[in-house]
Each structure stands twice: as C-alpha cells, then as structure tokens.
Amino acid sequence: MTLLILTQDLLNSGIPQVQNIIDQLPDHPTKKYLQRDVTKIDTLVVHHMASEAPLINQAKYHVNGRGWPRIGYHFVLHKDAIFQTNYLDTESYHTSGQNRTGVGVAILGDLTKRSITKRERKVS
C-alpha cells in the first residue's frame, strides 16, 4: 500500500502535508479494487465534484449509489487541505480508460459556482 509523501522542498513551498483519511471513508461490504503497479502510473486526472456537499457524502455516493468498492479518487483537495482517499497502488474508478495508469484527484466543490483557489491550483 503506497502513500504519497511530499518532499521537504514541496512542503517549504507552501503545499500542505497530505492527510491520510483512507480508513475513515466507507467501503463496499464485498467489492474490492484491484491493485496496480505504481511504476505504470503516467497520468494525473483532475476532477471537480460539482457539489458543495461534504466529502463523506461523495464517498457514500460512490459506494452506495454507484456500487463501487470505495470512493473513486486517490486524492481530494479542499481549500487548504490535501486528503489521500485511496492508496496509489489502488486501481480505483475515476476515469474510464485511465484507471490502471491514472491518479484521480478531485477538487471538492462546484467550480461552476466558485473559482478554484490559488492553493488548489498549485497542488493540482
């Protein structure tokens, strides 16, 4: 299981430390994501959730509404925080055709109703 660790240079530049909340989010009772080789990752896919609802609501929707094993994203950005929501070696569902080689990053919020913040833009 692979977590993202930021270098001291990145932390010194103002990027906040990644908060691991993987175990705090809901899991499907029977379904599990596949694991993947992290050396094959070559794509970063940035989403916006199109919702101002709390992150837990999005996680519940992915599990209960879509029937996925867990939330689809690897990271969620919200204001001044970065949350790791899946391990990097998890082949999660976030972008059809990019799940095996992509890292899914989502910005919590509806970017049709607000602008991306400077901090969110910097870390994405």
N, C-alpha and C positions, 0 to 999 in steps of 0.2 A: 504494500500500500504506500503510495507516494504522495507526500505533501509538498506544497510549494514553500520554499524557504527563500526569502528575499535577501539579497546581499546587503552588506552594510552601506555600500555606495547608494543603492536604491533607497534604503531607509533614511540616509542622510539627505537625500533629495526631497524628502517630504512625503514619500509614499508610506502609508500606514502599514504596520505589520498585519499579516494575514491572520484572521481569526478562524480557527477550525471549528465549524459547527456541524460537521458531518453526522455525528451521533445524536444531535438534537433534532434532526428532521425525520419525518415519517418514512418508513419502509413499507413496501408491499409485503403482506404476510408470506407469500410463496415465491414471487418472482425476484430474480437477481440479475443484475447487469453482468455482462461478460467482462473479463479483464483483458487488457491490451498491453502491448509492448510500448513503453513510453518513448523509446527511441524512434518510433514511427510517427510521432506527433509532428505535424508540419503546418497546421492551420489553427488560427485563432478566430473564432466566430463570436462577434459581439451582438447581443440581442438587447432589446428593451422589453420589459414585461408588459407594457401597455396597461399597467394597473398601478394604482397607488396603495393597494392592499398590502398588508404585512407579508413578509417573505414566507411565513409558515402557511399562509393561505395558498400561495403559489405551489409550495411543496405538496400540500394536501391535494390540490387540483391535479398535479401530475400523477400522483399515486392513485387517488380515488376516482378522479374524473377521466383520466386517460388510461389508467391501468398500468402505468409504468412502475418499474421496481423502486424508483426514488425520484427525486427532483432531477430534471434533465441537465442542469447546468453544473459546471465544475466550480465556478466562482460567481458570486453576486456582489456587485458594487452598490453601495448605498451611502450617499453623502460622503462622509469621511471614513468609511469602513470598507474593508475587503473581507468577504466571508468565503471560506472554502466549503463547498457543499457536496463535493464528491472528490475522491482521490483521483490523481492524474492518470493512474492506470485503470480507471473505470471507463468502459466504453458506454457512456450514457447517451440517452436520446435527446439531442438538442437540435440537430440539423441533418435532415435526410441526405445521405451520401457523404457526410463529413464526420460521422460519429466515431469511426475507427481511428481517424488521424487528426481529429479536431478537438480543441479545448473550447468548451462552451462558457462564455462569460455573459452574464446578464446584468443590465442596469435596472435596479428596482425603481419603478416609476413609469409614468406615461409621458414619453418625450414629445407627444403631440400637445401636451398641456404645460410642459415646463422644458426649459433648456437643460442640456447636460451640463453639469457643473465642471469647473476647471479641474477639480480633483478627479472626478470620474473620467474625464477625457484623458488626463495624464496617466492614469493607471490602466486604461483600456488600450 
